[in-house]
Amino acid sequence: MKGAHVVETRYPEPNGLQSSSLSPAHGAPEVVGGTNGHGFGHERTVDEIEASKTGWFAYFKTKDFYIVLVLGQVLALCITATNTFSGLLVGKGTSIPAFQTFFNYVLLNIVYTSYTIYKHGFKGWSRLIFKDGWKCGWAANPTTTVPRTDLILSDFLLAFMDVEGNYFTVLAYRYTTILSAQLINFWAIVVVVVLSFFVLRVRYHITQVIGILICVGGMGILLGSDHITGSNGGDISSGNQLKGDLFALLGATFYGLANVTEEFLVSKRPLYEVVGQLGFWAMLINGTQAGIFDRASFRAATWDGQVAGYLVGYTLCLFLFYTLAPLMFRLASAAFFNISLLTGNFWGVVIGIEVFGLTIHFLYPIAFVCIMIGLVVYFVGKQVLGEAKKPWLGRNQERGVSGVGTARRKVERPDAIV
């Protein structure tokens, strides 16, 4: 790219929420785009940007709306692909859910931790691991004129919740029906909305609530279709129904907590740093857990060329999902992220037509359209920055990072593509 580059700068945090990563030891710059050749371009305030387009459909006039809409479906396809590969592995007699995810965390660690060390140096990365990676709770903010405590979230906390969300959700399917587990997964949306409201101070517009309800209604149609065709396991439980439901509820809770935590972290720090730390800690947590609970499944698994290919496909799709999800958290929110994934069942059947010989029930297209309408309604009434403007980052997002997908980047770089 010709010309100079804009670099991410860390400003002192005057008030509000903080991430665990605040020290100069890992404040190395992140290249986020080019300039006009004279340093920073003309900076506008958030109010000036949002005044450029007004009305109930202002956000629909921006490219960001179409980016988040498409990005949500790409993420849903990634999840569908991982479920497909899991089904193929089970068909080969290989059921090692914990070890499958372990390979993804290893790849995330190799790619993003290596880049973090390149950007911050080994000393800066070590500080992330041994000091800041463990911080969590409330701490006094010495930079504010009015005494105030700020929330601090750690990378270890994010990794732990992500690993446990995966583990308990998979475990739930051993004991309960697919229909029951999918219904309980709606709890993740409730957790995200409640936590965002009370902890991150997000205030939802009435159209956002309506959009979420429409999406949930569309998912209900999908589940109803599955029940009619018998593809969700009907009412037959494979074990202790109550135990499975509790595992599903616990998994959905961990997912919701992890989503909100990651949205907070990536709004204040570079993506590569957050994802790298997630991969590092999750690799250790997941590896330990898998070694304890999945040893018998690992020994009994079938190992051949096809299984290896399925594992590679599963890992690459999940790696892409973990790479793109933080961008969704910046451009939109954890709530929109979760309702976007509701179309996964539809895409699963579309793929299953070729892979597993499935057929599409007539309610599936209706449900898909219903969910997509809900996703559009969700953004009615939003201003041009949409949900990229985070309430915990200050009026002009000065307490956030200036990176791809952030509102602060649009303040500093009005010509930025994303």
C-alpha positions in Angstrom: 0.0 0.0 0.0 1.3 3.4 -0.9 1.7 6.2 1.6 2.0 6.3 5.3 -0.2 4.2 7.7 -2.4 5.1 10.5 -1.4 3.4 13.7 -3.5 2.6 16.8 -2.8 4.8 19.7 -3.7 4.1 23.4 -5.1 7.1 25.3 -5.4 7.3 29.0 -8.8 6.1 30.2 -10.5 9.0 31.9 -13.4 7.0 33.2 -15.6 4.0 32.3 -14.8 0.4 31.8 -11.3 -1.0 31.3 -9.9 -4.1 29.8 -7.1 -6.0 31.5 -4.6 -4.7 29.0 -3.7 -1.1 29.9 0.0 -0.9 30.4 2.6 0.5 27.9 4.3 -2.9 27.8 1.9 -4.1 25.2 0.8 -0.9 23.7 2.5 -1.4 20.4 0.8 0.1 17.4 -1.6 -1.8 15.2 -1.7 -0.8 11.5 -5.3 -0.1 10.6 -5.2 1.6 7.3 -3.6 4.3 5.1 -3.8 8.1 5.4 -4.1 10.9 2.9 -0.4 11.4 3.0 -0.5 14.1 5.7 -1.0 12.0 8.8 -4.5 11.8 10.1 -7.3 13.0 8.0 -9.9 15.4 9.2 -11.4 14.1 12.4 -15.1 14.5 13.0 -17.1 13.9 16.2 -19.5 11.1 16.6 -22.4 13.6 16.5 -21.2 15.1 13.2 -20.9 11.6 11.6 -24.4 10.6 12.8 -25.9 13.9 11.6 -24.7 13.1 8.0 -27.7 10.7 7.6 -30.8 10.8 9.7 -34.2 9.1 9.9 -35.4 5.6 10.9 -33.6 4.0 8.0 -30.3 5.9 8.3 -28.2 2.7 9.0 -29.6 1.0 5.9 -27.9 3.7 3.8 -24.5 2.6 5.0 -22.3 -0.2 3.7 -21.8 -1.4 7.3 -25.4 -2.7 7.4 -24.9 -5.0 4.4 -21.5 -6.1 5.8 -22.9 -7.2 9.1 -25.8 -8.9 7.4 -23.6 -10.9 5.2 -21.0 -11.5 7.9 -23.7 -13.0 10.1 -24.6 -15.5 7.5 -20.9 -16.4 6.9 -20.6 -17.1 10.6 -23.8 -19.2 10.5 -22.3 -21.2 7.6 -19.1 -21.7 9.5 -21.0 -23.2 12.5 -23.1 -25.3 10.1 -19.9 -26.6 8.4 -18.4 -27.6 11.8 -21.6 -29.4 12.7 -21.5 -31.2 9.4 -17.9 -32.3 9.9 -18.8 -33.5 13.4 -21.7 -35.5 11.9 -19.3 -37.1 9.5 -16.8 -37.9 12.2 -19.5 -39.6 14.3 -20.5 -41.6 11.2 -17.0 -42.9 11.1 -17.1 -43.9 14.8 -15.0 -40.9 16.0 -16.6 -38.8 18.7 -14.0 -36.7 20.4 -15.7 -33.2 20.8 -13.2 -31.8 23.3 -10.2 -32.9 21.2 -11.8 -31.5 18.1 -12.0 -28.0 19.6 -8.5 -28.4 21.0 -7.0 -28.4 17.5 -8.8 -25.1 16.8 -7.3 -23.5 19.9 -3.9 -24.7 18.9 -4.2 -23.1 15.5 -5.5 -19.8 16.9 -2.6 -19.8 19.3 0.0 -20.5 16.6 -1.3 -17.8 14.3 -2.4 -14.9 16.6 0.0 -15.4 19.5 2.9 -15.5 17.0 1.7 -12.2 15.6 1.2 -10.7 19.1 4.8 -11.6 20.0 5.9 -10.0 16.7 4.0 -6.8 17.5 4.7 -6.5 21.3 7.9 -8.5 21.7 8.4 -11.5 23.9 8.6 -9.3 27.0 5.3 -7.5 26.3 3.6 -10.9 25.5 4.9 -12.3 28.8 3.3 -9.4 30.6 0.0 -10.3 29.0 0.3 -13.9 30.1 1.7 -13.5 33.6 0.1 -10.3 34.8 -2.8 -8.8 32.7 -4.2 -12.1 31.5 -5.4 -12.9 35.0 -6.9 -9.6 36.0 -10.6 -9.6 36.6 -13.0 -7.6 38.8 -13.4 -3.9 39.8 -10.5 -1.5 40.3 -10.1 2.2 41.1 -9.4 4.4 38.1 -6.7 6.9 39.1 -7.1 9.0 35.9 -10.6 10.3 36.8 -11.3 13.5 38.7 -14.3 11.9 40.3 -13.5 8.7 42.2 -14.8 5.7 40.2 -14.3 2.0 39.9 -13.9 0.3 36.5 -14.7 -3.1 35.3 -11.7 -5.2 34.3 -12.1 -8.4 32.3 -9.4 -10.9 31.7 -8.3 -13.1 28.8 -8.3 -16.2 31.0 -11.9 -15.5 31.9 -12.9 -15.3 28.3 -11.1 -18.5 27.4 -12.6 -20.4 30.4 -16.1 -19.4 29.5 -15.6 -20.3 25.8 -14.2 -23.7 26.5 -16.9 -24.5 29.1 -19.7 -23.3 26.7 -18.5 -25.7 24.1 -18.0 -28.6 26.5 -21.4 -28.4 28.3 -23.3 -27.9 25.1 -21.8 -31.0 23.5 -22.3 -32.9 26.7 -26.0 -32.0 26.8 -26.7 -33.9 23.6 -25.7 -37.2 25.3 -28.6 -37.0 27.7 -31.4 -34.9 26.2 -33.2 -34.5 22.9 -31.9 -32.1 20.2 -35.1 -30.2 20.3 -34.8 -29.6 24.1 -31.1 -28.5 23.8 -31.9 -26.1 20.9 -34.7 -24.5 22.8 -32.5 -24.0 25.9 -29.8 -22.4 23.7 -32.1 -19.4 23.4 -31.1 -18.7 26.9 -27.7 -17.4 25.5 -29.6 -14.5 23.8 -31.3 -13.6 27.1 -27.9 -13.7 29.0 -26.3 -11.5 26.3 -29.1 -8.9 26.4 -29.3 -8.8 30.2 -25.5 -8.5 30.7 -25.2 -5.9 28.0 -27.9 -3.8 29.6 -26.7 -3.9 33.2 -22.9 -4.3 32.8 -22.1 -2.6 29.5 -24.9 0.0 29.8 -26.3 -0.9 26.4 -29.8 0.5 25.8 -32.0 -1.3 23.4 -34.4 0.4 21.0 -38.0 -1.0 20.8 -37.3 -2.1 17.2 -34.3 -4.1 18.4 -36.4 -6.0 20.8 -39.0 -6.6 18.1 -36.3 -7.8 15.7 -35.0 -10.3 18.3 -38.5 -11.6 18.9 -39.1 -12.0 15.2 -35.8 -14.0 14.9 -36.8 -16.2 17.8 -40.2 -16.8 16.2 -38.4 -17.8 13.0 -36.2 -20.2 14.9 -39.4 -21.6 16.5 -40.7 -22.4 13.1 -37.5 -24.2 12.3 -37.7 -26.3 15.4 -41.4 -27.0 14.8 -40.5 -28.2 11.3 -37.7 -30.5 12.8 -40.2 -31.9 15.3 -42.8 -32.6 12.5 -40.2 -34.4 10.4 -38.7 -36.2 13.4 -35.2 -34.8 12.7 -34.7 -33.5 16.2 -35.0 -36.8 18.0 -38.7 -36.4 18.9 -39.5 -36.8 22.5 -37.0 -39.7 23.1 -34.2 -38.9 25.5 -31.0 -40.8 25.3 -30.5 -40.7 29.0 -31.2 -38.4 32.0 -33.4 -35.7 30.5 -33.1 -33.3 33.4 -29.3 -33.7 33.5 -29.1 -32.9 29.8 -31.3 -29.9 30.1 -29.2 -28.5 32.9 -26.0 -29.1 30.9 -27.6 -27.2 27.9 -28.6 -24.3 30.2 -25.1 -24.1 31.6 -23.5 -24.2 28.2 -25.8 -21.4 26.9 -25.0 -19.3 29.9 -21.2 -19.7 29.3 -21.7 -18.8 25.7 -23.6 -15.6 26.6 -21.0 -14.6 29.1 -18.1 -15.3 26.6 -19.8 -13.3 23.9 -20.3 -10.2 26.0 -16.8 -10.4 27.4 -15.3 -10.7 23.9 -17.3 -7.8 22.6 -15.9 -5.7 25.5 -12.3 -6.8 25.0 -12.1 -6.3 21.2 -13.6 -2.8 21.5 -10.6 -1.8 23.6 -7.7 -3.9 22.3 -6.4 -5.1 18.9 -8.1 -8.2 17.5 -5.0 -10.2 17.2 -4.1 -9.7 20.9 -7.5 -10.8 22.1 -7.9 -13.8 19.8 -4.3 -14.8 20.5 -4.8 -14.8 24.3 -8.1 -16.6 23.8 -6.3 -19.3 21.9 -3.4 -19.6 24.3 -5.5 -19.9 27.5 -8.2 -22.0 25.9 -5.6 -24.5 24.5 -4.4 -25.1 28.1 -7.8 -25.3 29.6 -9.3 -27.4 26.9 -6.3 -29.7 26.6 -6.4 -30.4 30.3 -10.1 -31.1 30.3 -10.0 -33.3 27.2 -7.1 -35.3 28.7 -9.1 -36.0 31.8 -12.6 -36.7 30.4 -12.0 -37.8 26.7 -9.3 -40.4 27.1 -11.6 -43.4 26.6 -13.3 -41.8 23.5 -9.9 -41.0 22.0 -8.7 -44.6 22.3 -11.9 -46.0 20.9 -12.0 -43.5 17.9 -11.4 -44.6 14.3 -8.3 -43.1 12.7 -7.8 -43.0 9.0 -7.4 -40.6 6.1 -11.0 -39.6 6.0 -11.1 -38.8 9.7 -8.0 -36.7 9.3 -9.6 -34.8 6.4 -12.8 -34.2 8.5 -10.7 -32.9 11.4 -8.8 -30.6 9.1 -12.1 -29.3 7.6 -13.6 -28.9 11.1 -10.6 -27.0 12.4 -10.3 -24.6 9.5 -14.0 -23.7 9.6 -13.9 -23.1 13.3 -10.7 -21.1 12.9 -12.5 -18.9 10.4 -15.4 -18.5 12.7 -13.2 -17.4 15.6 -11.4 -15.0 13.3 -14.5 -13.3 12.0 -16.6 -13.2 15.2 -14.6 -10.4 16.8 -15.2 -8.2 13.7 -18.9 -8.8 14.2 -18.6 -7.8 17.8 -17.0 -4.5 16.7 -19.3 -3.7 13.8 -22.5 -4.9 15.6 -22.9 -6.5 19.0 -23.1 -9.8 20.9 -26.9 -9.7 20.6 -26.9 -9.4 16.8 -24.2 -12.0 16.6 -26.4 -14.6 18.4 -29.6 -13.9 16.4 -27.6 -14.1 13.2 -26.6 -17.6 14.0 -30.2 -18.7 14.2 -30.2 -19.4 10.5 -27.7 -22.1 11.0 -30.4 -24.8 11.1 -31.6 -23.7 7.6 -28.1 -23.8 6.2 -27.5 -27.2 7.9 -30.4 -28.7 5.9 -29.2 -27.1 2.7 -25.8 -28.7 3.1 -27.4 -31.9 4.4 -29.3 -32.4 1.1 -26.0 -33.3 -0.6 -24.0 -34.7 2.3 -26.7 -36.7 4.3 -29.5 -36.9 1.8 -31.9 -34.7 3.8 -35.0 -33.0 2.4 -36.2 -29.5 3.0 -39.6 -29.2 4.8 -41.8 -26.4 3.4 -41.6 -24.4 6.7 -37.8 -24.0 6.4 -37.8 -21.3 3.7 -40.5 -19.5 5.7 -38.5 -19.6 8.8 -35.3 -18.4 7.1 -37.2 -15.4 5.6 -38.7 -14.7 9.0 -35.2 -14.6 10.7 -33.8 -12.4 8.0 -36.7 -10.0 8.4 -36.0 -9.9 12.1 -32.3 -9.1 11.4 -33.4 -6.1 9.3 -36.0 -4.9 11.8 -33.3 -5.0 14.5 -31.5 -2.0 12.9 -34.6 0.1 12.2 -34.1 3.4 14.0 -30.3 3.0 14.4 -28.1 5.9 13.3 -25.3 5.6 10.8 -22.7 4.1 13.2 -25.2 1.5 14.3 -24.0 -0.7 17.1 -20.3 0.1 16.4 -20.7 3.0 18.8 -20.2 1.4 22.2 -21.7 3.2 25.2 -18.8 2.2 27.5 -16.1 3.9 25.3 -17.1 7.5 25.7 -18.9 10.1 23.7 -16.4 10.0 20.8 -15.2 6.5 21.5 -11.9 7.9 22.9 -11.5 5.0 25.4 -11.6 2.4 22.6 -9.2 1.1 20.1 -8.9 2.5 16.6 -9.0 -0.6 14.5 -11.0 -2.3 11.8 -14.7 -2.1 12.4 -14.7 0.4 15.3 -16.6 3.6 15.5 -13.4 5.4 16.7 -11.7 4.6 13.4 -14.6 6.2 11.5 -14.1 9.3 13.7 -10.4 9.4 12.9 -10.7 8.1 9.4 -13.9 9.2 7.7 -12.7 7.6 4.4 -12.1 4.2 6.0 -13.8 1.3 4.2 -14.5 -0.6 7.4 
